[in-house]
Amino acid sequence: MTAVTGGKWMERSAMETTTQDGTATLPPRITKALIDRLTGMVAAGAAGEKREPYEMIEVYTGKAIGSLPQSSPEDVVAAAANARAAQREWASWPLSRRLAVFEKAHELLLAEHETIAELIQIGNGKTRRMAVEESCDVPMVVSHYLKVAKRVLKPVRRGGPMPIITTSTEQHRPKGVVAVISPWNFPYAISLSDSVPALIAGNGVVLKPDNKTALCVLYGVELLYKAGLPRGLLQVVCGGGPDVGPTIIENVDFVMFTGSTATGRVIGELAGRNLIGCSLELGGKNPMIVLDDADLDDVIPNAVFAVYGNSGQACMHIERIYVADRLYDEFVRRFVAAAEELGAKAGARYDYTPEFGSLASVDHMEKVAAHVEDARAKGATVHTGGVPMTDVGPAFYAPTVLTGVTADMLHATMETFGPVATIYRYSDERDVIRQANATTYGLNASVWSKDLAHARRVADRIEAGNININDGYVTTYSSKGTPSGGVKQSGVGARHGDAGLLKYTDTVNVGVQKIQVMTARARQPFDKQLRQTLMTLRLMRKLRIR
């Protein structure tokens, strides 16, 4: 089999993933019985008219593997009601009892990583290594909140307005029912890792995965139930966003959404109309700055992963690389060579041999190709890639490197969300920081230097919610103890850290007054009350009581 990379034809072998009759050949673990069991978990068909099912596709072959039920608005209403009914009991459990469920879930999720990885690959097309790494994200999140949840959710007694005789206690109570609307690029990790803290906080969840990648999500939900989650607490609904999205938002108390900025605006507007909160992790046009003292032996392999990991389908992946003039020519030469080498290791297999996987669909591959063709037509240089790799699979697209990209090109400002990066030369540090910030997005950024103090000074001037020094994006995203979110049009709110748990709660203030000193005293003139109040405020400040 062959594919074009850098103007050369490179030979490669790929495991056949279709049978002679043209149907998809799935791994032995992924049986029809498993698929039928998982699709039977979707809340669909019972509360309203039945919708036409969605035909699930194995990305590697483009062949159908089964039908996914689609939820009607009536199904969504019923699912939210069922989650709310189960949530009342779940919220009454002591936190330690809820956490015990996730202690069991942690081991189940790890033990089933191979099946999870295969289900991810079927719907998404990523490499086996990337799929297994995705499967590990959920146990990492579970482990973090098992460690900190008691501290974070514990009521905190604080002083009231008058020392000793008044107190104020901060409580964190579950919101009720949370909607988690997840994307197709990291379907399992985002669906489960966003649902877990909502559940630990005492909420019910209505989860809507993307149709293309629902199987891995459903399997994860099955494992949570196996660990002891009360039946009905976590409901899965499936359908197109416009079909079920508004009904979901009308029937929940908080929305967690990951996806495009355009859809995020719609979600935010609907949440506002319903006076509920939302957390939105949206798109990015993420820059990497390579300072003139950076070690290219370190930079190149990390940059390759930061650009082409998951075939570029990551909100935090790098699309713009700014390289100091002194290193530019060598960087381009070595990065192009590394991209070509990676493309030669593409494959449609359920093992660890391929190092470069498919895009999630032919439609998405065509959108990525359109950005490259627009750049090519307007004068950009394509150093390698820039072509589909249909000999490997219908949705594969070669790792692509561009230079000469100008502001009038789609790829210059829009999120391409594929295996495409542009390299820019710079000579002035202040100017490159300006260029890095010259975007409506602000999700992730990367700075490379041997001088960490210098890199930190540059990082302090970058407008992004996640900034990695001497790394592309893994360090910030994997730091589960620190909140992770976007600025500007890359999002609202954060996941991970204390904030990633507390956002699923309402903060309640319980005040206690032991002696009636806060009300006006009978027959005491107001001017006398005012003098006493002002004197008390000055005294408390002087004594540092308040």
DOKE-970434 format. One line per field, with one value per residue (C-alpha): chain; y, z, x negated; residue in three letters. Coordinates in steps of 0.1 Angstrom, whole numbers, plus 5000, padded with zeros to 4 digits. Layout:
% DOKE-970434
chain = c(A | ...)
yy = c(Y | ...)
zz = c(Z | ...)
xx = c(X | ...)
resn = c(ALA | ...)
***
This chain:
% DOKE-970434
chain = c(A | A | A | A | A | A | A | A | A | A | A | A | A | A | A | A | A | A | A | A | A | A | A | A | A | A | A | A | A | A | A | A | A | A | A | A | A | A | A | A | A | A | A | A | A | A | A | A | A | A | A | A | A | A | A | A | A | A | A | A | A | A | A | A | A | A | A | A | A | A | A | A | A | A | A | A | A | A | A | A | A | A | A | A | A | A | A | A | A | A | A | A | A | A | A | A | A | A | A | A | A | A | A | A | A | A | A | A | A | A | A | A | A | A | A | A | A | A | A | A | A | A | A | A | A | A | A | A | A | A | A | A | A | A | A | A | A | A | A | A | A | A | A | A | A | A | A | A | A | A | A | A | A | A | A | A | A | A | A | A | A | A | A | A | A | A | A | A | A | A | A | A | A | A | A | A | A | A | A | A | A | A | A | A | A | A | A | A | A | A | A | A | A | A | A | A | A | A | A | A | A | A | A | A | A | A | A | A | A | A | A | A | A | A | A | A | A | A | A | A | A | A | A | A | A | A | A | A | A | A | A | A | A | A | A | A | A | A | A | A | A | A | A | A | A | A | A | A | A | A | A | A | A | A | A | A | A | A | A | A | A | A | A | A | A | A | A | A | A | A | A | A | A | A | A | A | A | A | A | A | A | A | A | A | A | A | A | A | A | A | A | A | A | A | A | A | A | A | A | A | A | A | A | A | A | A | A | A | A | A | A | A | A | A | A | A | A | A | A | A | A | A | A | A | A | A | A | A | A | A | A | A | A | A | A | A | A | A | A | A | A | A | A | A | A | A | A | A | A | A | A | A | A | A | A | A | A | A | A | A | A | A | A | A | A | A | A | A | A | A | A | A | A | A | A | A | A | A | A | A | A | A | A | A | A | A | A | A | A | A | A | A | A | A | A | A | A | A | A | A | A | A | A | A | A | A | A | A | A | A | A | A | A | A | A | A | A | A | A | A | A | A | A | A | A | A | A | A | A | A | A | A | A | A | A | A | A | A | A | A | A | A | A | A | A | A | A | A | A | A | A | A | A | A | A | A | A | A | A | A | A | A | A | A | A | A | A | A | A | A | A | A | A | A | A | A | A | A | A | A | A | A | A | A | A | A | A | A | A | A | A | A | A | A | A | A | A | A | A | A | A | A | A | A | A | A | A | A | A | A | A | A | A | A | A | A | A | A | A | A | A | A | A | A | A | A | A | A | A | A | A | A | A | A | A | A | A | A | A | A | A | A | A | A | A | A)
yy = c(5000 | 5035 | 5071 | 5105 | 5123 | 5152 | 5144 | 5108 | 5075 | 5055 | 5018 | 5005 | 4975 | 4976 | 4949 | 4942 | 4954 | 4941 | 4906 | 4894 | 4904 | 4940 | 4941 | 4954 | 4929 | 4939 | 4926 | 4893 | 4911 | 4934 | 4910 | 4917 | 4907 | 4934 | 4960 | 4952 | 4953 | 4987 | 5003 | 4989 | 5013 | 5044 | 5062 | 5060 | 5048 | 5044 | 5079 | 5091 | 5082 | 5061 | 5079 | 5065 | 5049 | 5061 | 5038 | 5033 | 5031 | 5016 | 5044 | 5022 | 5007 | 5030 | 4999 | 4997 | 4978 | 4983 | 5007 | 5033 | 5043 | 5080 | 5097 | 5119 | 5151 | 5130 | 5104 | 5132 | 5145 | 5110 | 5104 | 5136 | 5128 | 5093 | 5107 | 5133 | 5106 | 5085 | 5115 | 5122 | 5089 | 5092 | 5127 | 5113 | 5088 | 5099 | 5110 | 5081 | 5057 | 5074 | 5073 | 5036 | 5031 | 5049 | 5029 | 4998 | 5017 | 5027 | 4991 | 4980 | 5009 | 4999 | 4962 | 4967 | 4991 | 4968 | 4966 | 5003 | 5011 | 4989 | 5006 | 5040 | 5030 | 5017 | 5050 | 5074 | 5057 | 5067 | 5046 | 5019 | 5037 | 5069 | 5050 | 5033 | 5066 | 5080 | 5051 | 5060 | 5096 | 5085 | 5065 | 5094 | 5117 | 5092 | 5088 | 5125 | 5131 | 5100 | 5118 | 5153 | 5151 | 5150 | 5181 | 5200 | 5192 | 5194 | 5222 | 5251 | 5271 | 5307 | 5337 | 5358 | 5396 | 5397 | 5376 | 5347 | 5355 | 5348 | 5322 | 5315 | 5280 | 5274 | 5242 | 5227 | 5209 | 5191 | 5210 | 5182 | 5169 | 5178 | 5175 | 5164 | 5169 | 5154 | 5154 | 5127 | 5134 | 5121 | 5106 | 5082 | 5104 | 5136 | 5119 | 5099 | 5124 | 5152 | 5129 | 5115 | 5147 | 5156 | 5122 | 5124 | 5157 | 5140 | 5148 | 5128 | 5130 | 5131 | 5123 | 5129 | 5115 | 5120 | 5094 | 5084 | 5074 | 5064 | 5027 | 5034 | 5058 | 5033 | 5007 | 5031 | 5038 | 5000 | 4997 | 5025 | 5007 | 4975 | 4993 | 5001 | 5033 | 5034 | 5024 | 5054 | 5079 | 5082 | 5084 | 5082 | 5100 | 5100 | 5122 | 5153 | 5184 | 5205 | 5176 | 5169 | 5197 | 5223 | 5197 | 5185 | 5221 | 5228 | 5198 | 5200 | 5223 | 5227 | 5220 | 5208 | 5211 | 5204 | 5212 | 5240 | 5277 | 5282 | 5255 | 5267 | 5301 | 5283 | 5262 | 5293 | 5312 | 5284 | 5280 | 5317 | 5316 | 5288 | 5306 | 5276 | 5276 | 5261 | 5252 | 5253 | 5240 | 5252 | 5255 | 5267 | 5279 | 5270 | 5285 | 5270 | 5294 | 5280 | 5305 | 5308 | 5287 | 5258 | 5223 | 5209 | 5173 | 5179 | 5201 | 5181 | 5149 | 5167 | 5191 | 5162 | 5147 | 5181 | 5186 | 5151 | 5132 | 5119 | 5130 | 5166 | 5161 | 5176 | 5210 | 5217 | 5205 | 5229 | 5244 | 5274 | 5270 | 5302 | 5294 | 5319 | 5329 | 5312 | 5278 | 5281 | 5264 | 5234 | 5232 | 5231 | 5205 | 5182 | 5187 | 5179 | 5148 | 5137 | 5143 | 5122 | 5094 | 5095 | 5093 | 5062 | 5046 | 5052 | 5021 | 5009 | 4983 | 4972 | 4967 | 4989 | 4989 | 5021 | 5054 | 5076 | 5071 | 5081 | 5112 | 5105 | 5107 | 5113 | 5145 | 5158 | 5147 | 5168 | 5198 | 5195 | 5191 | 5222 | 5243 | 5230 | 5234 | 5270 | 5277 | 5260 | 5280 | 5313 | 5307 | 5287 | 5261 | 5225 | 5208 | 5174 | 5158 | 5178 | 5147 | 5121 | 5086 | 5066 | 5036 | 5032 | 5041 | 5063 | 5091 | 5092 | 5124 | 5128 | 5147 | 5181 | 5210 | 5245 | 5277 | 5310 | 5310 | 5345 | 5361 | 5357 | 5319 | 5297 | 5279 | 5311 | 5319 | 5291 | 5259 | 5232 | 5204 | 5180 | 5169 | 5203 | 5229 | 5261 | 5271 | 5308 | 5325 | 5353 | 5375 | 5398 | 5383 | 5410 | 5406 | 5368 | 5372 | 5396 | 5371 | 5342 | 5363 | 5376 | 5352 | 5351 | 5318 | 5312 | 5276 | 5263 | 5275 | 5261 | 5278 | 5261 | 5273 | 5259 | 5290 | 5282 | 5317 | 5332 | 5308 | 5317 | 5354 | 5347 | 5324 | 5352 | 5373 | 5346 | 5348 | 5312 | 5291 | 5264 | 5273 | 5245 | 5252 | 5226 | 5205 | 5207 | 5201 | 5169 | 5185 | 5209 | 5186 | 5157 | 5178 | 5168 | 5189 | 5222 | 5236 | 5235 | 5258 | 5284 | 5322 | 5345 | 5325 | 5291 | 5286 | 5295 | 5277 | 5248 | 5211 | 5194 | 5207 | 5219 | 5240 | 5210 | 5195 | 5226 | 5238 | 5209 | 5223 | 5252 | 5271 | 5276 | 5300 | 5290 | 5319 | 5316 | 5344 | 5333 | 5366 | 5392 | 5419 | 5425 | 5441 | 5477 | 5482 | 5495 | 5533 | 5538 | 5567 | 5557 | 5582 | 5565 | 5531 | 5544 | 5558 | 5525 | 5506 | 5528 | 5525 | 5487 | 5485 | 5506 | 5486 | 5452 | 5465 | 5477 | 5444 | 5425 | 5407 | 5415)
zz = c(5000 | 4993 | 5003 | 4992 | 5018 | 5009 | 4972 | 4977 | 4976 | 5007 | 5010 | 5040 | 5050 | 5068 | 5083 | 5064 | 5084 | 5061 | 5052 | 5017 | 5019 | 5028 | 5064 | 5091 | 5109 | 5146 | 5174 | 5189 | 5222 | 5203 | 5196 | 5183 | 5217 | 5234 | 5209 | 5213 | 5251 | 5250 | 5226 | 5247 | 5275 | 5255 | 5268 | 5236 | 5223 | 5255 | 5262 | 5227 | 5191 | 5179 | 5159 | 5130 | 5145 | 5137 | 5117 | 5135 | 5114 | 5119 | 5109 | 5095 | 5069 | 5066 | 5071 | 5094 | 5127 | 5141 | 5149 | 5177 | 5191 | 5189 | 5218 | 5212 | 5233 | 5253 | 5260 | 5273 | 5296 | 5310 | 5314 | 5333 | 5356 | 5362 | 5370 | 5394 | 5412 | 5417 | 5427 | 5458 | 5473 | 5460 | 5476 | 5509 | 5510 | 5531 | 5509 | 5521 | 5507 | 5473 | 5472 | 5479 | 5445 | 5428 | 5446 | 5429 | 5396 | 5396 | 5394 | 5369 | 5345 | 5346 | 5342 | 5311 | 5293 | 5263 | 5255 | 5262 | 5238 | 5210 | 5214 | 5212 | 5180 | 5163 | 5165 | 5164 | 5144 | 5167 | 5173 | 5199 | 5221 | 5220 | 5228 | 5258 | 5270 | 5267 | 5288 | 5316 | 5319 | 5338 | 5365 | 5370 | 5376 | 5398 | 5419 | 5423 | 5436 | 5458 | 5474 | 5477 | 5477 | 5515 | 5519 | 5491 | 5499 | 5537 | 5553 | 5564 | 5595 | 5593 | 5615 | 5613 | 5613 | 5651 | 5666 | 5689 | 5689 | 5652 | 5628 | 5591 | 5576 | 5539 | 5525 | 5491 | 5480 | 5448 | 5421 | 5412 | 5377 | 5355 | 5317 | 5302 | 5264 | 5251 | 5218 | 5195 | 5197 | 5232 | 5238 | 5266 | 5286 | 5284 | 5289 | 5320 | 5334 | 5334 | 5348 | 5377 | 5397 | 5391 | 5405 | 5434 | 5444 | 5447 | 5414 | 5388 | 5352 | 5318 | 5294 | 5257 | 5238 | 5201 | 5180 | 5162 | 5194 | 5218 | 5222 | 5244 | 5265 | 5270 | 5281 | 5307 | 5320 | 5323 | 5343 | 5367 | 5373 | 5378 | 5405 | 5424 | 5410 | 5418 | 5388 | 5368 | 5382 | 5350 | 5319 | 5284 | 5256 | 5220 | 5191 | 5171 | 5191 | 5176 | 5182 | 5219 | 5231 | 5240 | 5258 | 5278 | 5290 | 5299 | 5322 | 5341 | 5367 | 5351 | 5318 | 5310 | 5273 | 5253 | 5217 | 5192 | 5201 | 5178 | 5196 | 5230 | 5223 | 5216 | 5248 | 5269 | 5255 | 5263 | 5298 | 5304 | 5293 | 5318 | 5346 | 5351 | 5351 | 5325 | 5320 | 5284 | 5271 | 5235 | 5205 | 5202 | 5178 | 5200 | 5195 | 5203 | 5207 | 5203 | 5218 | 5203 | 5230 | 5228 | 5224 | 5191 | 5202 | 5229 | 5209 | 5177 | 5191 | 5215 | 5189 | 5166 | 5193 | 5202 | 5165 | 5153 | 5185 | 5179 | 5143 | 5154 | 5169 | 5203 | 5215 | 5231 | 5202 | 5185 | 5151 | 5150 | 5156 | 5160 | 5157 | 5164 | 5133 | 5144 | 5146 | 5119 | 5090 | 5110 | 5128 | 5095 | 5080 | 5111 | 5117 | 5081 | 5082 | 5115 | 5100 | 5070 | 5092 | 5112 | 5081 | 5070 | 5102 | 5097 | 5099 | 5104 | 5131 | 5165 | 5178 | 5188 | 5154 | 5139 | 5153 | 5133 | 5131 | 5112 | 5115 | 5130 | 5097 | 5060 | 5065 | 5090 | 5068 | 5039 | 5062 | 5071 | 5035 | 5025 | 5049 | 5033 | 4998 | 5006 | 5019 | 4989 | 4964 | 4981 | 4980 | 5011 | 5008 | 5016 | 5027 | 5033 | 5034 | 5022 | 5008 | 5020 | 5027 | 5014 | 5007 | 5045 | 5053 | 5041 | 5067 | 5069 | 5061 | 5059 | 5085 | 5070 | 5074 | 5059 | 5057 | 5041 | 5056 | 5055 | 5074 | 5044 | 5046 | 5066 | 5084 | 5097 | 5121 | 5121 | 5141 | 5116 | 5141 | 5121 | 5114 | 5101 | 5115 | 5102 | 5110 | 5113 | 5115 | 5141 | 5152 | 5178 | 5211 | 5218 | 5183 | 5185 | 5218 | 5200 | 5172 | 5195 | 5213 | 5180 | 5181 | 5195 | 5212 | 5244 | 5253 | 5253 | 5245 | 5246 | 5253 | 5248 | 5263 | 5282 | 5305 | 5326 | 5341 | 5305 | 5295 | 5325 | 5317 | 5282 | 5295 | 5318 | 5288 | 5269 | 5268 | 5274 | 5301 | 5299 | 5292 | 5290 | 5294 | 5275 | 5267 | 5242 | 5263 | 5283 | 5315 | 5320 | 5310 | 5331 | 5362 | 5377 | 5408 | 5389 | 5371 | 5333 | 5311 | 5284 | 5282 | 5256 | 5232 | 5243 | 5271 | 5304 | 5337 | 5342 | 5347 | 5372 | 5405 | 5433 | 5408 | 5387 | 5416 | 5432 | 5399 | 5403 | 5437 | 5450 | 5477 | 5507 | 5535 | 5569 | 5594 | 5632 | 5656 | 5693 | 5708 | 5692 | 5686 | 5648 | 5650 | 5659 | 5696 | 5707 | 5714 | 5706 | 5682 | 5648 | 5651 | 5683 | 5666 | 5637 | 5661 | 5679 | 5645 | 5632 | 5664 | 5664 | 5628 | 5635 | 5666 | 5648 | 5620 | 5646 | 5664 | 5631 | 5641 | 5608)
xx = c(5000 | 4988 | 4994 | 4980 | 4959 | 4935 | 4938 | 4925 | 4943 | 4936 | 4944 | 4963 | 4983 | 5016 | 5038 | 5069 | 5099 | 5127 | 5139 | 5145 | 5181 | 5172 | 5183 | 5161 | 5138 | 5139 | 5116 | 5128 | 5138 | 5163 | 5191 | 5226 | 5239 | 5218 | 5228 | 5265 | 5262 | 5245 | 5269 | 5298 | 5287 | 5297 | 5328 | 5348 | 5381 | 5400 | 5413 | 5420 | 5421 | 5392 | 5366 | 5346 | 5315 | 5280 | 5259 | 5226 | 5195 | 5161 | 5138 | 5110 | 5133 | 5163 | 5185 | 5216 | 5213 | 5248 | 5276 | 5276 | 5311 | 5319 | 5336 | 5367 | 5373 | 5398 | 5371 | 5349 | 5375 | 5381 | 5344 | 5339 | 5368 | 5354 | 5320 | 5336 | 5355 | 5324 | 5303 | 5324 | 5313 | 5277 | 5274 | 5286 | 5257 | 5227 | 5199 | 5178 | 5204 | 5204 | 5167 | 5167 | 5185 | 5156 | 5130 | 5145 | 5149 | 5112 | 5101 | 5128 | 5119 | 5082 | 5089 | 5110 | 5086 | 5082 | 5119 | 5123 | 5095 | 5110 | 5144 | 5127 | 5108 | 5139 | 5157 | 5128 | 5100 | 5071 | 5041 | 5041 | 5015 | 5036 | 5068 | 5052 | 5038 | 5073 | 5087 | 5063 | 5076 | 5107 | 5089 | 5066 | 5096 | 5113 | 5081 | 5077 | 5112 | 5111 | 5081 | 5095 | 5133 | 5138 | 5117 | 5132 | 5168 | 5165 | 5186 | 5163 | 5172 | 5162 | 5166 | 5198 | 5200 | 5197 | 5169 | 5179 | 5217 | 5222 | 5209 | 5213 | 5209 | 5201 | 5218 | 5215 | 5247 | 5253 | 5270 | 5294 | 5291 | 5261 | 5259 | 5226 | 5225 | 5193 | 5174 | 5161 | 5123 | 5118 | 5152 | 5146 | 5122 | 5143 | 5177 | 5166 | 5141 | 5167 | 5194 | 5174 | 5169 | 5206 | 5216 | 5192 | 5207 | 5241 | 5257 | 5275 | 5262 | 5278 | 5249 | 5251 | 5221 | 5215 | 5233 | 5201 | 5183 | 5211 | 5201 | 5170 | 5190 | 5218 | 5193 | 5178 | 5213 | 5219 | 5187 | 5198 | 5231 | 5212 | 5192 | 5224 | 5238 | 5276 | 5297 | 5311 | 5286 | 5266 | 5288 | 5274 | 5293 | 5283 | 5292 | 5282 | 5275 | 5303 | 5328 | 5322 | 5298 | 5325 | 5346 | 5316 | 5308 | 5344 | 5345 | 5312 | 5296 | 5261 | 5244 | 5209 | 5201 | 5169 | 5169 | 5167 | 5169 | 5199 | 5219 | 5206 | 5223 | 5256 | 5252 | 5244 | 5274 | 5298 | 5283 | 5287 | 5324 | 5330 | 5309 | 5286 | 5248 | 5226 | 5189 | 5177 | 5144 | 5142 | 5118 | 5082 | 5057 | 5028 | 4993 | 4959 | 4929 | 4894 | 4870 | 4835 | 4818 | 4841 | 4827 | 4842 | 4834 | 4861 | 4884 | 4888 | 4903 | 4925 | 4937 | 4946 | 4968 | 4983 | 4993 | 5001 | 5011 | 5047 | 5041 | 5044 | 5079 | 5074 | 5086 | 5052 | 5030 | 5006 | 5014 | 4990 | 4953 | 4931 | 4894 | 4865 | 4846 | 4814 | 4831 | 4858 | 4842 | 4830 | 4863 | 4883 | 4859 | 4861 | 4898 | 4907 | 4886 | 4902 | 4937 | 4929 | 4915 | 4947 | 4969 | 4951 | 4962 | 4999 | 5022 | 5057 | 5051 | 5062 | 5027 | 4997 | 4980 | 4994 | 4981 | 5005 | 5043 | 5074 | 5095 | 5129 | 5149 | 5146 | 5166 | 5141 | 5112 | 5127 | 5129 | 5093 | 5083 | 5103 | 5082 | 5050 | 5062 | 5073 | 5038 | 5021 | 5043 | 5034 | 4996 | 4987 | 4959 | 4969 | 4936 | 4951 | 4985 | 5015 | 5032 | 5057 | 5043 | 5072 | 5050 | 5048 | 5084 | 5112 | 5107 | 5068 | 5050 | 5012 | 4993 | 4990 | 4965 | 4971 | 4951 | 4960 | 4995 | 5010 | 5039 | 5063 | 5060 | 5085 | 5058 | 5043 | 5071 | 5096 | 5092 | 5083 | 5085 | 5064 | 5028 | 5018 | 4994 | 4978 | 4943 | 4935 | 4901 | 4896 | 4867 | 4882 | 4895 | 4920 | 4935 | 4938 | 4957 | 4980 | 4985 | 4991 | 5018 | 5033 | 5063 | 5098 | 5089 | 5069 | 5069 | 5033 | 4998 | 4963 | 4929 | 4895 | 4862 | 4832 | 4836 | 4867 | 4868 | 4868 | 4896 | 4916 | 4913 | 4926 | 4954 | 4965 | 4974 | 4993 | 5031 | 5041 | 5057 | 5031 | 4994 | 4968 | 4931 | 4909 | 4940 | 4968 | 5000 | 4997 | 4983 | 5012 | 5040 | 5027 | 5023 | 5056 | 5051 | 5050 | 5081 | 5079 | 5099 | 5097 | 5098 | 5112 | 5134 | 5119 | 5143 | 5159 | 5151 | 5127 | 5124 | 5100 | 5088 | 5111 | 5130 | 5138 | 5157 | 5172 | 5188 | 5212 | 5224 | 5244 | 5226 | 5250 | 5243 | 5258 | 5255 | 5261 | 5266 | 5264 | 5275 | 5297 | 5271 | 5276 | 5311 | 5319 | 5325 | 5359 | 5360 | 5323 | 5318 | 5303 | 5274 | 5263 | 5265 | 5244 | 5217 | 5215 | 5213 | 5185 | 5166 | 5169 | 5158 | 5127 | 5119 | 5122 | 5099 | 5073 | 5074 | 5074 | 5106 | 5122)
resn = c(MET | THR | ALA | VAL | THR | GLY | GLY | LYS | TRP | MET | GLU | ARG | SER | ALA | MET | GLU | THR | THR | THR | GLN | ASP | GLY | THR | ALA | THR | LEU | PRO | PRO | ARG | ILE | THR | LYS | ALA | LEU | ILE | ASP | ARG | LEU | THR | GLY | MET | VAL | ALA | ALA | GLY | ALA | ALA | GLY | GLU | LYS | ARG | GLU | PRO | TYR | GLU | MET | ILE | GLU | VAL | TYR | THR | GLY | LYS | ALA | ILE | GLY | SER | LEU | PRO | GLN | SER | SER | PRO | GLU | ASP | VAL | VAL | ALA | ALA | ALA | ALA | ASN | ALA | ARG | ALA | ALA | GLN | ARG | GLU | TRP | ALA | SER | TRP | PRO | LEU | SER | ARG | ARG | LEU | ALA | VAL | PHE | GLU | LYS | ALA | HIS | GLU | LEU | LEU | LEU | ALA | GLU | HIS | GLU | THR | ILE | ALA | GLU | LEU | ILE | GLN | ILE | GLY | ASN | GLY | LYS | THR | ARG | ARG | MET | ALA | VAL | GLU | GLU | SER | CYS | ASP | VAL | PRO | MET | VAL | VAL | SER | HIS | TYR | LEU | LYS | VAL | ALA | LYS | ARG | VAL | LEU | LYS | PRO | VAL | ARG | ARG | GLY | GLY | PRO | MET | PRO | ILE | ILE | THR | THR | SER | THR | GLU | GLN | HIS | ARG | PRO | LYS | GLY | VAL | VAL | ALA | VAL | ILE | SER | PRO | TRP | ASN | PHE | PRO | TYR | ALA | ILE | SER | LEU | SER | ASP | SER | VAL | PRO | ALA | LEU | ILE | ALA | GLY | ASN | GLY | VAL | VAL | LEU | LYS | PRO | ASP | ASN | LYS | THR | ALA | LEU | CYS | VAL | LEU | TYR | GLY | VAL | GLU | LEU | LEU | TYR | LYS | ALA | GLY | LEU | PRO | ARG | GLY | LEU | LEU | GLN | VAL | VAL | CYS | GLY | GLY | GLY | PRO | ASP | VAL | GLY | PRO | THR | ILE | ILE | GLU | ASN | VAL | ASP | PHE | VAL | MET | PHE | THR | GLY | SER | THR | ALA | THR | GLY | ARG | VAL | ILE | GLY | GLU | LEU | ALA | GLY | ARG | ASN | LEU | ILE | GLY | CYS | SER | LEU | GLU | LEU | GLY | GLY | LYS | ASN | PRO | MET | ILE | VAL | LEU | ASP | ASP | ALA | ASP | LEU | ASP | ASP | VAL | ILE | PRO | ASN | ALA | VAL | PHE | ALA | VAL | TYR | GLY | ASN | SER | GLY | GLN | ALA | CYS | MET | HIS | ILE | GLU | ARG | ILE | TYR | VAL | ALA | ASP | ARG | LEU | TYR | ASP | GLU | PHE | VAL | ARG | ARG | PHE | VAL | ALA | ALA | ALA | GLU | GLU | LEU | GLY | ALA | LYS | ALA | GLY | ALA | ARG | TYR | ASP | TYR | THR | PRO | GLU | PHE | GLY | SER | LEU | ALA | SER | VAL | ASP | HIS | MET | GLU | LYS | VAL | ALA | ALA | HIS | VAL | GLU | ASP | ALA | ARG | ALA | LYS | GLY | ALA | THR | VAL | HIS | THR | GLY | GLY | VAL | PRO | MET | THR | ASP | VAL | GLY | PRO | ALA | PHE | TYR | ALA | PRO | THR | VAL | LEU | THR | GLY | VAL | THR | ALA | ASP | MET | LEU | HIS | ALA | THR | MET | GLU | THR | PHE | GLY | PRO | VAL | ALA | THR | ILE | TYR | ARG | TYR | SER | ASP | GLU | ARG | ASP | VAL | ILE | ARG | GLN | ALA | ASN | ALA | THR | THR | TYR | GLY | LEU | ASN | ALA | SER | VAL | TRP | SER | LYS | ASP | LEU | ALA | HIS | ALA | ARG | ARG | VAL | ALA | ASP | ARG | ILE | GLU | ALA | GLY | ASN | ILE | ASN | ILE | ASN | ASP | GLY | TYR | VAL | THR | THR | TYR | SER | SER | LYS | GLY | THR | PRO | SER | GLY | GLY | VAL | LYS | GLN | SER | GLY | VAL | GLY | ALA | ARG | HIS | GLY | ASP | ALA | GLY | LEU | LEU | LYS | TYR | THR | ASP | THR | VAL | ASN | VAL | GLY | VAL | GLN | LYS | ILE | GLN | VAL | MET | THR | ALA | ARG | ALA | ARG | GLN | PRO | PHE | ASP | LYS | GLN | LEU | ARG | GLN | THR | LEU | MET | THR | LEU | ARG | LEU | MET | ARG | LYS | LEU | ARG | ILE | ARG)
***
